[in-house]
Amino acid sequence: MLLGALVAVAPCLPAQAPEVQESSGYVEVLVPGVGWRQAVVGRQLPAASVVTAWKDGRAKIDCGGSTLLIGPLTHVRVQSADSSGYELLLTEGSISVDAASGVFTIEYRGMQIHVEKGSFSLSDGRLAVTSGTVVLREPGRQPRAVPPGSAVALLERTVGPVFGSTAP
């Protein structure tokens, strides 16, 4: 009887926990209580998991019908993942979110990017909204909606070319 109850509950769990759907190059995950492992298809990422993609790494993460794409040289932490949505902390790199059926809040350098049923990408401090409305919360400012087709530079300065400079 107990086994039947566990089997009935098991299909519900993966819908909430992010899960590696595709991985190429060198991508690894830190799963709490397990340690660092390769990001293989089917690996679940509970809260407090970390995904790191190296120079040639890319990963596609399924989040209950929504998709998170992780680009090279990216470090992202799953803060929480439950029925209310997904909270992520992007330390470095690039991600794309397609929130088809979920709510995402991404923290990036003290800012929060919130989307529900929409899509955006964040790369090199530039937020580009593809669909839906993204709400951007910055310290000391009122939240603002960023409509589809818009792009916002989130960093005051970006890294410019170092070599080939014509400065004396």
C-alpha positions in Angstrom: 0.0 0.0 0.0 2.8 2.4 1.0 4.7 1.6 -2.2 1.6 2.4 -4.3 1.3 5.8 -2.6 5.0 6.6 -3.3 4.7 5.7 -6.9 1.6 7.9 -7.2 3.4 10.9 -5.7 6.7 10.4 -7.6 5.5 11.8 -11.0 4.5 15.0 -9.3 8.0 15.8 -7.9 10.0 16.3 -11.1 7.5 18.9 -12.4 8.7 21.3 -9.6 12.4 20.5 -9.5 14.4 21.9 -12.4 15.9 19.1 -14.4 18.8 19.0 -16.9 17.2 18.4 -20.4 20.3 18.9 -22.5 24.0 19.5 -21.8 27.0 20.0 -24.1 30.6 20.9 -23.4 31.7 20.9 -19.8 28.8 21.7 -17.4 28.7 20.6 -13.8 26.2 20.9 -11.0 26.6 21.1 -7.2 23.7 19.3 -5.7 23.3 19.7 -1.9 24.3 16.6 0.0 25.7 15.0 -3.1 28.6 17.3 -4.3 29.8 18.3 -7.7 28.6 16.1 -10.6 28.4 16.3 -14.4 25.2 17.9 -15.7 23.7 14.8 -17.3 20.3 14.6 -18.8 17.7 13.8 -16.1 19.7 15.3 -13.2 17.4 17.2 -10.9 18.4 20.5 -9.3 16.7 21.1 -6.0 17.0 24.4 -4.1 20.6 25.4 -3.3 21.9 23.6 -6.4 24.5 25.4 -8.5 25.1 25.1 -12.2 28.4 26.1 -13.7 29.1 26.1 -17.4 32.7 26.4 -18.5 34.1 27.9 -21.7 32.4 25.5 -24.1 29.5 24.5 -21.9 25.8 25.0 -22.5 22.8 23.5 -20.8 19.0 23.4 -21.2 17.1 23.1 -18.0 13.4 22.1 -17.8 11.5 23.9 -15.1 8.0 22.4 -15.1 7.3 23.2 -18.8 9.4 26.4 -18.8 12.9 26.5 -20.1 16.2 27.9 -18.8 19.1 28.1 -21.2 22.6 28.4 -19.7 25.4 29.8 -21.8 29.2 29.4 -21.6 31.1 30.8 -18.6 27.9 31.0 -16.4 27.4 30.4 -12.7 23.8 30.3 -11.5 22.3 29.1 -8.2 18.8 27.7 -7.7 17.6 29.7 -4.7 14.2 28.1 -4.6 12.0 26.0 -6.8 8.4 25.2 -5.8 4.9 25.6 -6.9 5.1 29.4 -6.5 7.9 29.7 -9.0 11.7 29.7 -9.5 14.2 32.0 -7.9 17.7 32.0 -9.3 20.9 33.9 -8.5 23.0 34.7 -11.6 26.6 35.4 -10.5 28.2 35.5 -13.9 27.4 34.6 -17.5 24.4 34.5 -19.7 20.9 32.9 -19.4 17.7 32.8 -21.4 14.4 32.2 -19.8 11.2 31.0 -21.5 8.6 31.2 -18.7 5.8 29.3 -20.6 4.1 28.1 -17.5 6.1 29.4 -14.5 7.2 32.5 -12.7 10.9 33.3 -12.6 12.8 35.8 -10.4 16.4 36.2 -11.3 18.7 38.1 -9.0 21.7 39.7 -10.8 24.1 42.1 -9.1 21.6 43.4 -6.6 18.8 43.7 -9.2 15.7 41.5 -9.6 14.3 40.5 -13.0 10.8 39.0 -12.7 8.8 37.3 -15.5 5.6 35.4 -15.7 4.6 33.9 -19.0 7.2 35.6 -21.1 10.8 35.3 -22.3 14.0 37.2 -22.0 17.8 36.8 -22.2 20.5 38.3 -20.0 24.0 38.4 -21.3 27.0 40.7 -20.5 24.7 42.9 -18.3 22.2 43.4 -21.1 18.6 42.4 -20.6 16.6 41.7 -23.8 12.9 41.0 -23.6 11.4 38.7 -26.3 7.8 38.3 -25.1 5.6 39.1 -22.2 6.4 41.8 -19.7 9.5 41.7 -17.5 9.6 43.7 -14.3 13.0 45.1 -13.3 13.6 46.0 -9.7 16.8 48.0 -9.1 18.0 49.3 -5.7 16.7 52.8 -5.0 14.4 52.9 -8.0 10.7 52.1 -8.6 10.1 48.8 -10.3 9.7 49.2 -14.0 8.1 47.1 -16.8 10.3 46.3 -19.7 8.1 45.5 -22.7 8.7 43.0 -25.5 11.3 44.1 -28.1 13.1 46.2 -25.6 16.7 45.9 -24.3 18.1 47.5 -21.1 21.8 47.8 -20.1 21.9 46.8 -16.5 25.5 47.7 -15.8 26.8 51.3 -15.9 30.0 50.1 -17.4 30.8 47.1 -19.6 34.1 45.6 -20.3 35.5 47.2 -23.5 38.3 46.1 -25.8 41.7 46.0 -24.1 43.9 45.1 -27.0 44.0 47.2 -30.1 43.2 50.4 -28.1 44.5 53.6 -29.8 44.9 55.4 -26.5 48.4 56.9 -26.0 
